[in-house]
Amino acid sequence: MSYSIDFRRKVIFTMEEEGLSIREIAKQFRIGSASVSRWINQIEPKASTTRQRKIDKSELIKNVEQYS
């Protein structure tokens, strides 16, 4: 699950405004402290990588049909 950018900004803003530690803000928002730590360094989520198949999908289908 990925949290919205707005939520991430709210967490960081609240932490700075209230002078809370990472652990305190994580507990307040019921999220992991590791998430807060990552958001301090990079608020934007990293783009997900797509896995490449080892065999072309059409070739896989042909192979399955041939040996089924």
ROLUM-640960 format. One record per residue (C-alpha): residue number from 1; residue in one letter; x, y, z. Coordinates in steps of 0.05 Angstrom, whole numbers. Layout:
<banus>
{NUM; 'a'; {X; Y; Z}}
...
</banus>
This chain:
<banus>
{1; 'm'; {0; 0; 0}}
{2; 's'; {25; 69; -17}}
{3; 'y'; {5; 130; 22}}
{4; 's'; {-16; 193; -16}}
{5; 'i'; {31; 251; -24}}
{6; 'd'; {-18; 295; 14}}
{7; 'f'; {-17; 247; 74}}
{8; 'r'; {59; 243; 73}}
{9; 'r'; {65; 319; 72}}
{10; 'k'; {15; 325; 129}}
{11; 'v'; {56; 276; 171}}
{12; 'i'; {121; 312; 159}}
{13; 'f'; {89; 381; 169}}
{14; 't'; {57; 359; 234}}
{15; 'm'; {123; 329; 258}}
{16; 'e'; {160; 394; 245}}
{17; 'e'; {106; 440; 272}}
{18; 'e'; {97; 401; 337}}
{19; 'g'; {171; 384; 345}}
{20; 'l'; {157; 310; 349}}
{21; 's'; {206; 254; 340}}
{22; 'i'; {199; 203; 284}}
{23; 'r'; {174; 151; 334}}
{24; 'e'; {123; 199; 364}}
{25; 'i'; {94; 221; 297}}
{26; 'a'; {92; 149; 272}}
{27; 'k'; {53; 129; 334}}
{28; 'q'; {6; 189; 327}}
{29; 'f'; {-11; 171; 255}}
{30; 'r'; {-6; 96; 266}}
{31; 'i'; {46; 85; 213}}
{32; 'g'; {115; 55; 213}}
{33; 's'; {173; 98; 235}}
{34; 'a'; {214; 71; 176}}
{35; 's'; {162; 102; 129}}
{36; 'v'; {169; 170; 163}}
{37; 's'; {245; 165; 158}}
{38; 'r'; {240; 151; 83}}
{39; 'w'; {191; 208; 73}}
{40; 'i'; {239; 258; 106}}
{41; 'n'; {290; 242; 52}}
{42; 'q'; {243; 231; -7}}
{43; 'i'; {169; 249; -2}}
{44; 'e'; {152; 224; -72}}
{45; 'p'; {143; 149; -78}}
{46; 'k'; {193; 112; -122}}
{47; 'a'; {167; 88; -188}}
{48; 's'; {152; 15; -188}}
{49; 't'; {193; -28; -233}}
{50; 't'; {160; -77; -280}}
{51; 'r'; {188; -147; -283}}
{52; 'q'; {208; -172; -350}}
{53; 'r'; {190; -242; -371}}
{54; 'k'; {245; -290; -388}}
{55; 'i'; {206; -314; -448}}
{56; 'd'; {161; -276; -495}}
{57; 'k'; {88; -284; -475}}
{58; 's'; {66; -307; -545}}
{59; 'e'; {123; -359; -546}}
{60; 'l'; {101; -383; -477}}
{61; 'i'; {29; -393; -501}}
{62; 'k'; {53; -432; -562}}
{63; 'n'; {97; -475; -519}}
{64; 'v'; {40; -490; -470}}
{65; 'e'; {-8; -507; -527}}
{66; 'q'; {44; -551; -560}}
{67; 'y'; {58; -592; -497}}
{68; 's'; {-11; -594; -467}}
</banus>
